[in-house]
Amino acid sequence: MIKYIVFDFDGTIANTIDVIKEIVRTSLDDFSEDDYELLRNEGIKEVIKRKNIPMHKIPKMVLLITSQLKNKTNIPLFAGMINVIQTLATNYKLGIVSSNSEENIRQCLEKHQLDKVFDFVFSQSSIFGKHLVLKKMCQRYKLNPSEIIYVGDEDRDIIACQKVKIKNMAVCWGYNAENRLRAVAPDFIVNSPVEIINILCGKFPASRNM
């Protein structure tokens, strides 16, 4: 039985897409909207190849994006996600896993009056793969992978879940486009927030008390 719904934060709950675009443009002056769509559809390796970006620039860019995101507190949520979170919280325990800082996430949740809704916020990253982060999450909060559904917006989220046998749902409004997400065969894929409610409350009725 599913007891926990665990969300990615940036690109799934929080709309940090414009922030990411602006940060990347500070590193790449000619980064266009077409380049961003290429990034969503084909991934960072294809962008690097087509734009002839020197490999030594990549770690600096990633570090810049991560550090800048941690300094952003005025982050909007994707339309409909507040209702999704509030609805799911009546039946499930909710968590967040993110490389963003816990302080930043909690400030954002508080701004949107969601600070009391989540049972945990786990801020963690690993250069060796997100599946290790998910393993640590399960250890920290004594979670059974079979009782979790993870909701994320990137193919690496889905791949990580598959490695640790966590059911997963891909959302198409984040950093990876639908075709890229479908290529890694998520358990569920949604194009709008309300579909999250329809699928989870329809297929996996549960109780927070179980």
C-alpha positions in Angstrom: 0.0 0.0 0.0 1.2 3.5 -0.9 1.7 5.7 2.2 4.1 8.4 1.0 4.1 10.7 -1.9 7.6 12.2 -2.3 8.1 15.2 -4.6 11.0 16.7 -6.3 11.0 20.5 -5.8 12.5 22.5 -8.6 10.6 21.9 -11.8 7.9 19.8 -10.2 6.4 22.0 -7.4 8.3 25.2 -7.8 8.5 27.0 -11.2 12.2 27.8 -11.3 12.4 27.5 -15.1 12.8 31.2 -15.7 15.4 31.5 -13.0 17.4 28.7 -14.6 17.2 30.3 -18.0 18.5 33.6 -16.6 21.3 31.9 -14.8 22.4 30.0 -17.9 22.3 33.1 -20.0 24.8 34.8 -17.7 27.2 31.9 -18.5 26.2 31.6 -22.2 25.5 34.9 -23.9 23.9 33.3 -26.9 21.6 30.8 -25.1 18.2 31.1 -26.8 14.7 29.8 -26.3 15.4 27.2 -29.0 18.5 26.1 -27.0 16.3 25.7 -23.9 13.9 23.5 -25.9 16.8 21.5 -27.1 17.9 21.0 -23.5 14.4 19.8 -22.5 14.2 17.4 -25.4 17.7 16.1 -26.0 19.6 16.9 -22.7 22.6 18.8 -21.7 25.1 16.7 -23.7 23.4 17.6 -27.0 23.4 21.3 -26.1 27.1 21.1 -25.2 27.8 19.4 -28.5 25.8 21.8 -30.8 27.0 25.0 -29.1 30.6 23.8 -28.7 30.7 24.6 -25.0 34.1 23.8 -23.5 33.8 21.0 -21.0 35.7 23.0 -18.3 32.8 25.5 -18.2 30.2 22.9 -17.2 31.1 22.3 -13.5 31.2 26.1 -13.0 27.8 26.5 -14.6 26.2 23.7 -12.5 27.7 25.2 -9.4 26.4 28.7 -10.4 22.9 27.3 -11.0 22.8 25.5 -7.6 24.1 28.4 -5.6 21.8 30.9 -7.3 18.8 28.7 -6.7 19.6 28.5 -3.0 19.5 32.3 -2.9 16.0 32.6 -4.5 13.2 32.8 -2.0 10.5 34.5 -4.1 9.7 31.4 -6.2 6.3 30.8 -7.7 4.6 27.4 -7.7 3.2 25.8 -10.8 -0.5 26.6 -11.2 -2.6 23.9 -9.6 0.1 22.4 -7.4 -1.2 24.0 -4.1 -4.5 22.2 -4.6 -2.7 18.9 -5.5 -0.6 19.1 -2.3 -3.5 20.0 -0.1 -5.7 17.2 -1.6 -3.0 14.5 -1.3 -2.2 15.5 2.2 -5.6 14.3 3.4 -4.8 10.7 2.4 -1.0 10.4 2.3 2.1 11.5 4.1 4.1 13.9 1.9 7.8 14.6 1.5 10.3 16.6 -0.6 13.7 15.5 -1.9 15.8 18.2 -3.5 19.3 19.5 -4.0 17.9 22.9 -3.2 18.5 24.0 0.4 16.1 23.0 3.1 15.9 26.6 4.4 15.0 27.9 0.9 12.3 25.2 0.4 10.7 25.8 3.8 10.6 29.5 3.2 8.9 28.9 -0.1 6.4 26.5 1.4 5.7 28.9 4.3 5.0 31.7 1.8 2.4 29.5 0.1 1.0 28.3 3.5 2.2 24.7 2.9 4.8 24.6 5.6 2.7 22.4 7.8 1.7 20.0 5.1 5.0 18.1 4.4 6.2 15.4 6.8 9.8 16.0 5.8 12.1 18.0 3.5 15.3 16.1 2.6 18.0 18.3 1.1 20.7 16.2 -0.4 22.6 15.6 -3.6 25.2 13.1 -4.9 27.6 13.2 -7.8 27.2 9.4 -7.9 23.5 9.4 -8.7 20.2 10.4 -7.3 19.4 6.8 -6.4 21.8 7.1 -3.6 19.9 10.1 -2.4 16.7 8.1 -2.4 18.4 5.3 -0.5 19.5 7.8 2.2 16.0 9.3 2.3 14.6 5.8 3.1 17.2 5.2 5.7 16.8 8.6 7.4 13.0 8.4 7.7 12.7 4.6 7.9 10.6 4.4 4.7 9.8 1.2 2.8 10.4 1.8 -1.0 7.3 -0.2 -1.8 5.2 2.3 0.1 6.4 5.3 -1.9 5.5 7.1 -5.1 8.0 9.6 -6.3 6.9 12.6 -8.4 9.6 14.3 -10.5 10.3 16.1 -13.8 13.6 14.7 -15.1 14.5 11.4 -16.6 17.2 11.0 -14.0 14.5 11.0 -11.3 12.7 8.1 -13.0 15.9 6.2 -13.5 16.9 6.7 -9.9 13.5 5.4 -8.7 13.8 2.3 -10.9 17.2 1.5 -9.4 15.8 1.5 -5.8 12.4 0.0 -6.8 10.2 3.1 -6.0 7.1 3.7 -8.1 7.4 6.9 -10.0 5.4 9.6 -11.8 6.9 12.0 -14.4 5.4 15.5 -14.8 5.8 17.1 -18.2 5.9 20.8 -17.2 9.4 20.8 -15.8 13.0 20.5 -17.1 12.5 17.5 -19.4 10.1 17.3 -22.3 7.5 14.5 -22.5 9.4 12.5 -25.2 12.5 12.4 -23.0 10.5 11.3 -20.0 8.6 8.6 -21.9 11.9 7.2 -23.2 12.8 6.0 -19.6 9.3 4.4 -19.1 8.0 5.9 -15.9 5.2 4.1 -14.1 2.9 7.2 -14.7 3.2 10.3 -16.8 1.1 13.5 -16.4 0.6 16.7 -18.4 -1.3 18.6 -15.7 -1.3 18.8 -11.9 -4.9 17.6 -11.7 -3.9 14.3 -13.3 -1.7 13.6 -10.2 -4.8 13.7 -8.0 -6.9 11.6 -10.5 -4.2 8.9 -10.7 -3.1 8.7 -7.1 -6.5 9.0 -5.5 -8.0 6.7 -8.0 -5.4 3.9 -8.2 -3.9 4.1 -4.7 -6.4 5.0 -2.1 -4.6 5.3 1.2 -4.8 6.7 4.7 -2.2 8.8 6.5 -3.0 6.7 9.6 -2.1 3.4 8.1 
